[in-house]
Amino acid sequence: MRQVLPPEYLDLGTEELEHRIQQAKAALRKRVVILGHHYQKDEVIRFADYRGDSLKLSQLAAREREAEYIVFCGVHFMAETADILTTAEQKVLLPDLAAGCSMADMADIDEVEECWDVIKGKYPDQEIIPITYVNSTAEIKAFCGRKGGMTCTSSNARAVFEKVIGEDKIILFLPDEHLGRNTGLECEIEAEEIFLWERREQDRGDQFEDHEMRAQELPVIAPRLILWNGFCSVHQRFTLEQINRARTKYPGIKVIVHPECEHTVVANSDLHGSTEYIIETVTRAPAGSSWAIGTEINLVHRLAQENPDKKIVCLNETVCMCMSMNRIHQPHLLWTLENLVQGKVVNQISVPSEIAAEAKLALERM
Ligand code: SF4
């Protein structure tokens, strides 16, 4: 559900919305910085001072010391990271509080703590290093900070794995099964050395299970990598059949996908990498080249518009939009900015200081 706005914001036409957003931005001047994630719609991203992926945007926000307000057009965990990295005086706002991330929500902190206890109990002689993808809640980042682990991005996951892999060590990777498996296999961890930890399905009403029972599911010989079975609802929709179809339909096309896709998709693509890597690769490609891209549709459309000399299609011909990211519309952005003009801070995302300190530790170790 989208966050409900005051009725006067609901029926505004595009022209008025855009005019008032510009006016509010101009009134706030350098006191506000608007961040736009690559997966946002064009109608929102055109007002962003910076575009980028989640961590890059948070790091940029941290450098904008003059800005009192950071309006993050992204999802909840991104605004949390921005809050962790900015100063106590800066306020981070999310224009629609309903913009969460289904993948981040798949790792519940109590359940992760339970998993940790079971693994520790099963393999007392092994060192366990928790690594969380930055697409996770502040609580999960704090857990990793507290337990001697760190965060990673889709660009540096391999480097982070290589830093910690070793004898008598188990990596516990949260919350994205696919990024974890793709990275582990790249780092020459064998498929048999990877164990998939099944999270509880809350909508099925699963309860905490007996630790003994969970421990029995783990192999006798310690795995090198334990994956939390979270996934991105956008990237999980790309398939091998789509790759085969694209190659038949457009002979010579290059397939480039995000590592949040399943391993079969990544293994059968020509190239794979983070959002920034996909943008850079396609932008630098020679005129006349053809690309089937396995990532969020708003970004693919934008790349097609910005590279008219290339053939660019989305690997999935049906919709593959990040629904959470797309909750933010111009009326939400306008409402947030006009409140700031009136001195009212709405939808502030504030991470409690203890969690922020431990989460920062995990981010800094990366
Ligand atoms: S694209 Fe996937 S990981 Fe990113 S915000 Fe949407 S659901 Fe979450």
Residues whose N, C-alpha, C, O or C-beta is under 5 A from the ligand:
A	BS01	SF4	V75 G100 C101 S102 M103 N135 C232 S233 V234 C322
